[in-house]
Amino acid sequence: MSTVTNRATSRPIVAPKLHHTTFTTLRLDEMVAWYENAVGLYPAFHGDQAAWLTNDEANHRIAFLSPPGLKHPVDKSHSTGVHHTAFEYNTFDQWLDNYIRLRDQGILPFLWLDHGITMSVYYQDPDGNGVEIQVDCFGNWEDSKQWISSALEFAENPIGSWFDPEKLVQARAEGLDFAEIHRRTRAGEYTPENIPTDIFLPELY
Ligand SMILES: [Fe+2]
């Protein structure tokens, strides 16, 4: 059976915009600090049992609730729910520089994929939730939206091409530009030594 599909779906006539995601947590202060460091989300309000964070014009983009009575999840990696939230840089240099900045703090991604639409590195926050940090391969949403909807290349391999981010750092240092690095990544030139066998969130606890 073919896995290539792009099913037609009815859509709302007037669609609201995606605004924020809220997580429950037992590590409120740690989560606030991590998101501020990783993606520049600062608390618009940070109380004892909740915080609302933003890094753009919205009043908040990510919120955390920490009321009494919560417990940690069991086998989070293999449970349904949110796999990751994603943040996008405007340029390849900003994206790769942020990878280097976090790497130098000892914060490393656990997945590294060129999806064709974006080049993405995936981290875990202190609770183990996935956080994707990406850059659009086309430089604009119109073209990447068109590509994901129509490219056979995506339909046949929606997960994309693995890369070793350190090889990207080296390629840029050698003078290659984003388009060329993207092309070579898709061609398999920067494949990591160890390719993950699945995309489950690693179990942290
Ligand atoms: Fe994603």
Residues whose N, C-alpha, C, O or C-beta is under 5 A from the ligand:
A	BS01	LIG	A86 E132
